[in-house]
Amino acid sequence: MASASSRTDPAALLLRWLRSQAAPEAVAWLEDQLESLHRGDGNHKLFIAMGLVSRRFAKTELRLGEDDLASADRARSAWDPRGWSLADAARVVLLTELSHRQSDFAAVFRDLCRTADVSEAVAFYRGLPLYGRPAELEAQAAEGARSNMQSVFEAVAYRNPYPREYFDEPRWNQMILKALFIGSALAPIQGLDERSNARLAAMLCDFAHERWAAGRSVSPELWRCVGPFADEAVIADMKRLFDKGTAQDRQAAVLALSSSPHPAAKSLLEAHRDLARQAASGALTWERVMSQPAQ
């Protein structure tokens, strides 16, 4: 079991960044709130403090260099706080400290999320990997992943190790499908490749067929989660991308086929040797495909 000092490393790191970047009076106020938590003054004070964070801390993004990001990863493996604001950091400091002190933190977290405004909800969900007893938060994390607000959804899904580590397969699959449905990219989702699965591939193919039937386009990134599970029906979809798709679609098809063990995938790659060579050499990647302007 981790010691108390190792558990508080992420909160201590956030505090260090705030001390160097936020107004001194704001940091002094935050430290007072932490003292109140340590005294066990009651959750009502925490709820009040959460409402006051936006008045004390700016929405300005934390300035994080490579050394800071490396420190974050050491404090909590795969923690990636890029894009966090000063206010996000302050809110997560408070919740992280509380989570290690209160046995019913899951209930408190649920209540906070249900009454939060958008900026508060974003911070609360970004902090998921840092809280104590994280497995107890899975149901509320899944609620965030079902949000119709893209910023809240992405707070759960993007650069966050929590879904990869704690979501079961159905919840994971629904999160990936939701990302495509609302137009969010897949690349910032940690564990995207390692947690791909046959059920997800089937769901994504069904989604693609529905979009095509309605005369709508499909994100080329969808096929990233499909390629390793390609069967005859998927190979037929790949042929459609080559015959009727954009340049991005054809590149995506090659990358997907490159991850497929199906014999027909190799035959189809042979028919598109130039792109297949680029994929094999590493010159063609999903990042390159998705960095191109939509066609």
C-alpha positions, 0 to 999 in steps of 0.5 A: 500500500502506498504511503500517505506521502506518496499518495499526496504527490500529485496534489503537492505537485499541483500546489507547487505549480500554483505557487509559481504561477497563481496570485499569492493571495489565491494560493494563501486562500487555497492553503486555508481551505486545505487546512479546513479539510485537515481539521475536518470542518465539514463538506459544506465548506468544501462545496462553498470553496468550490464555488469560490475557486473561479473568483480566486484563480484564473482560467489561464492554462498551467505553463508546463514544460517537459520536466513538469510533464515528466514529474506528473508521470512520476507522481501518477503514472500516465497522468497528463495535465496538459490543458489544465487551467489554474482553476482546474488545478486548485479544484483538483488539489482540494478533491485529491486531499479530501479523497484520501481523508473521507471514506464516503468520497464517492458519494461526495464526488457524485454530489459535486458532479451533479451540481457542478457548472461546466468548468467545475465538471471539467476539473472534477473529471480531469482529476479522476486518476488522482483521487483515492479509491478510484474504482469506486468512482467508475459509475460517475466517471461513466456518467461524465463520458455520457455527457452531451457537453463535449468539454465534459466528455473530453475531460473524462476521455482525453489524456486521462488514464482513468477510462483505460484502467477502470472502464469495463468493456461495454463502458469503454466501447460506448465512450469510443463510439460517443467520441465519433458520434459527437465529432471528437478525435480518438487520438487523445484517448489513452489506451486506444489501441490496447483496448480495441476489441472485436465487439467495438469493431463490430459497433464501429462498422455498424456506425459507419454503415448507418452514416453511409446509408444516410449519405454522411461521411465517416471519420477515417480514424474510426478504422484504427479500432477496426483493423485488427479484427478485420473479417470478410465484411470489414475487408469489403468496407476497406475496398469501398474506402479505396474505391469511393473514399478520399485520400484520407480514407485510402490512407486510413484503410492501408493503416487498418489493413496493416494491423490485420492478420486476415489473408485478404488484407495482405492481398488488398495491401498488395494492390496499394503498394505505395501506401503500404510501403509508407505505412510499413516504414512509419512514414504514414501514421494515424497522426499524419492522416488526421492532421490533414485538412478534412476533404 
